[in-house]
Amino acid sequence: MRTAFDLAPYRRSTVGFDRLFDALERSTRVETQDGYPPFDIARTGEDSYRITLAVAGFSPDEIDITAQQNQLVISGEKAEKDEEGVEVIHRGIAMRAFERRFQLADYVEVRDASYENGMLTVSLERVVPEAMKPRKIEIGSSGNDNTPQLTKDKAA
């Protein structure tokens, strides 16, 4: 049984959180993805992550990785080629086309991708711009100039 949660009151009283509410609403919808290909998401450091997809049967040139604004799309399509003189009796290795979408948080960027032994690995890292990092504001002394002085926080 699915219960709907109304986010309208929160949308009316906040500014700039549209993507958060959209993501919450999308997560409550029933997804029709069949779980193919299987994948793992791992945190490899404080601001680094790794997505690993099991794409056995696909070669690197049959896989497409696209990073868009706050979204990573990984898709694959097998080139049609049958061996001459070979009759396939049973096809148990899934080689159907696929598309996986991953929502990325702000400032998460794709660093690199590698393919080894049927496993596609995509490395991600959160890169926060200097302007968005916290900074310490020192209080000036009581003199003619009462403007606070900005300094970089060493802990940030």
ABEGO torsion letter per residue (X at the ends): XBBBBBAAAAAAABBGAAAAAAAAAAAABBBABAGOBBBBBBBABAABBBBBBBABGBBAAABBBBBBBGBBBBBBBBBBBBBBGBBBABBABBABBBBBBBBBBBGBBBABBBBBGGBBBBBBBBBBBAAABBBBBBBBBBBABABBBBBBBAAX
